[in-house]
Amino acid sequence: MKKKFVVTIDGPAGAGKSTVSKALARKLSYIYLDTGALYRAFAYKVIQKGILPDDEKGLAALCSRIEIYLENIDGSLNVFIDGENVTKRIRSEEVGLVASTVSAVSAVRERLLSIQRKAGERGGIVAEGRDMGTVVFPMADYKFYLDAGVEERVRRRCLELLTRGGSADHKTVAGDLVVRDRQDQERKIAPLKASEDAIIVDSTCMSVAEVVEKMISIINSAYGLSHERK
């Protein structure tokens, strides 16, 4: 039986991480770990409680009294906070922007880090986020950094919002994406960046299937080589 790996996929908003990660997990028969959903769930609670995203004391206090966990339901990973399944309620642009802000707060990151690492203890996961390969799983077996051109990322984000039945003004989405990129890249704690040993994949002109096949090829090739040397 092949060893079950920890595979990480990092990258900016709109690069296609979620779609690719889910497809790759299905191909490998692995669990898909959407770590961003944890931060979005926390952000959802922050909004619900009326706490300002930059109120570090308020955020730390919230961390100490909430229960947040992941549960696999019918092959799909769901996120719960204080007993409420918020999986379908955390995908708005508002929640995403708040999540990007609160994810820079050390108390929030510490609270969620243990949940993420516990999910990967046995391997067999594809973990998607912004610091999976650099912070959460620095010893991951395979690390990918998925990127795409800004215009393509805006187009994909608009399509995603429309598919979910929401509205998607191109100018607004583009503006939010620029803000999100800046927040993610400039935050002091675990900024968005490719780890030194990550394989960078530019998906601008690639379909989801092409990206997944490329990753599968890399994983299979590296696995085979590692066994040939033994």
C-alpha positions in Angstrom: 0.0 0.0 0.0 1.3 3.4 -0.9 2.1 5.9 1.9 -0.6 8.5 2.3 0.9 11.9 1.8 0.3 15.4 3.0 -0.1 17.6 0.0 -0.4 21.4 0.3 -1.7 23.9 -2.2 -1.1 27.6 -1.4 -1.8 30.6 -3.5 -3.7 33.9 -3.8 -7.5 34.4 -3.9 -9.0 33.4 -7.2 -6.2 31.2 -8.4 -8.5 28.1 -8.3 -7.1 26.5 -5.2 -10.4 25.2 -3.9 -11.5 23.7 -7.2 -8.1 22.1 -7.9 -7.7 20.9 -4.3 -11.1 19.2 -4.3 -10.4 17.5 -7.7 -6.9 16.4 -6.6 -8.2 15.0 -3.4 -10.8 13.0 -5.3 -8.2 11.6 -7.7 -6.0 10.5 -4.8 -8.9 9.4 -2.7 -7.7 11.8 0.0 -9.5 14.2 2.3 -9.8 17.8 1.1 -8.8 20.2 3.9 -10.2 23.7 3.3 -8.2 25.6 5.9 -9.5 28.9 4.7 -13.0 27.8 5.7 -11.9 27.8 9.4 -10.8 31.4 9.1 -14.0 32.3 7.3 -16.1 30.5 10.0 -14.3 32.6 12.6 -14.8 35.7 10.6 -18.5 34.9 10.3 -18.7 34.7 14.1 -16.8 38.0 14.3 -19.4 39.7 12.1 -22.2 38.0 13.9 -20.9 39.3 17.3 -20.2 42.8 16.0 -16.5 42.6 16.8 -14.2 44.9 14.8 -11.7 42.9 12.7 -8.8 44.9 14.1 -9.9 44.5 17.8 -7.2 42.1 18.9 -8.4 41.9 22.5 -12.0 41.2 21.3 -10.8 38.6 18.9 -8.6 36.9 21.5 -11.6 36.8 23.9 -13.7 35.2 21.2 -11.1 32.6 20.6 -11.2 31.5 24.2 -15.0 30.8 24.2 -15.8 29.4 20.8 -15.9 25.8 19.6 -14.8 25.2 16.0 -14.3 21.9 14.2 -14.4 20.1 10.9 -16.6 17.2 10.1 -16.7 14.9 7.0 -20.3 14.6 5.9 -21.0 12.4 2.9 -17.5 12.9 1.6 -17.6 16.6 2.0 -15.7 18.6 4.7 -18.1 20.8 6.7 -17.1 23.5 9.2 -19.0 24.0 12.5 -18.7 26.9 14.9 -20.5 26.6 18.3 -22.6 23.8 16.9 -23.7 25.6 13.8 -22.9 24.3 10.4 -21.7 27.4 8.6 -20.2 25.8 5.5 -22.7 27.4 3.1 -22.8 30.8 4.9 -19.1 31.8 4.8 -18.5 32.4 1.1 -19.4 36.0 0.7 -16.9 38.7 -0.2 -17.6 40.4 3.2 -16.7 37.3 5.1 -13.6 36.7 3.0 -12.2 40.2 3.6 -12.8 39.9 7.3 -11.2 36.5 7.3 -8.1 37.9 5.6 -7.8 40.6 8.4 -8.4 38.4 11.4 -6.0 35.7 10.0 -3.1 38.1 10.8 -3.9 38.1 14.5 -1.6 35.7 16.4 -4.3 34.6 18.9 -6.6 33.5 16.0 -3.9 31.7 14.2 -2.8 29.8 17.3 -6.4 28.8 18.0 -6.9 27.3 14.5 -3.4 25.9 13.9 -3.9 22.9 16.2 -7.2 22.0 14.4 -5.4 22.1 11.1 -2.4 20.0 12.2 -4.6 17.4 13.9 -6.5 16.9 10.6 -3.2 16.1 8.9 -1.7 13.7 11.5 -2.4 10.6 9.5 -1.7 12.0 6.1 -4.0 11.4 3.1 -5.0 15.0 2.9 -4.8 17.8 0.3 -4.6 21.0 2.4 -5.5 24.3 0.8 -4.8 27.8 2.1 -2.2 30.5 2.2 0.4 29.2 4.6 0.0 25.5 4.4 3.5 24.8 3.0 5.2 27.5 5.0 3.7 27.3 8.4 1.0 24.7 9.0 2.6 21.7 7.3 6.3 22.7 6.7 7.2 19.0 6.4 4.5 18.2 3.8 5.4 15.6 1.3 4.4 17.7 -1.7 4.0 21.5 -1.8 2.3 23.4 -4.6 1.9 27.1 -5.1 -1.0 27.8 -7.5 -1.0 31.2 -9.2 -2.8 32.9 -12.1 -2.8 36.4 -13.7 -4.9 39.0 -11.9 -7.5 39.4 -14.7 -8.0 35.7 -14.8 -8.4 35.5 -11.1 -11.0 38.3 -11.2 -12.9 36.4 -14.0 -12.9 33.2 -12.0 -14.0 34.9 -8.8 -16.9 36.6 -10.7 -18.0 33.3 -12.2 -17.8 31.6 -8.8 -20.1 34.3 -7.2 -22.6 34.1 -10.1 -22.6 30.3 -9.9 -23.6 30.5 -6.2 -26.4 32.8 -7.1 -24.8 36.0 -5.9 -23.9 39.3 -7.7 -20.6 39.9 -9.3 -19.6 43.4 -10.3 -16.3 43.1 -12.1 -14.9 46.4 -10.8 -15.9 45.6 -7.2 -14.5 42.1 -7.3 -11.2 43.4 -8.8 -11.0 46.0 -6.1 -11.6 43.4 -3.3 -9.1 41.1 -4.9 -6.4 43.8 -4.8 -7.1 44.5 -1.2 -7.1 40.8 -0.3 -3.8 40.3 -2.0 -2.2 43.2 -0.2 -3.6 42.0 3.2 -2.4 38.5 2.6 1.1 39.4 1.4 1.9 42.2 3.8 0.6 40.8 7.1 3.4 40.3 9.7 2.3 36.8 10.7 2.5 34.0 8.0 2.3 36.2 4.9 1.2 34.7 1.7 4.3 33.4 -0.2 5.5 30.3 -1.9 7.7 28.2 0.3 11.3 27.7 -0.9 10.6 24.0 -1.8 7.2 24.6 -3.4 6.4 23.7 -7.0 4.9 26.8 -8.6 2.1 26.2 -11.1 0.7 29.1 -13.2 -2.8 28.1 -14.1 -3.7 31.2 -16.1 -4.0 29.2 -19.4 -4.7 25.8 -17.9 -7.9 24.0 -17.2 -8.6 22.4 -13.8 -8.1 19.0 -15.3 -4.7 20.0 -16.8 -3.6 21.4 -13.4 -4.7 18.3 -11.6 -3.0 16.0 -14.1 0.2 18.0 -13.8 0.2 17.6 -10.0 -0.7 13.9 -10.2 2.2 13.4 -12.6 4.6 15.2 -10.3 3.5 13.2 -7.2 3.6 9.8 -9.0 7.0 10.6 -10.6 8.5 11.7 -7.3 7.0 8.7 -5.5 8.5 6.3 -8.0 11.9 7.9 -7.9 12.0 7.8 -4.1 11.4 4.1 -4.2 13.8 3.3 -7.0 16.6 4.8 -4.9 15.8 2.5 -1.9 
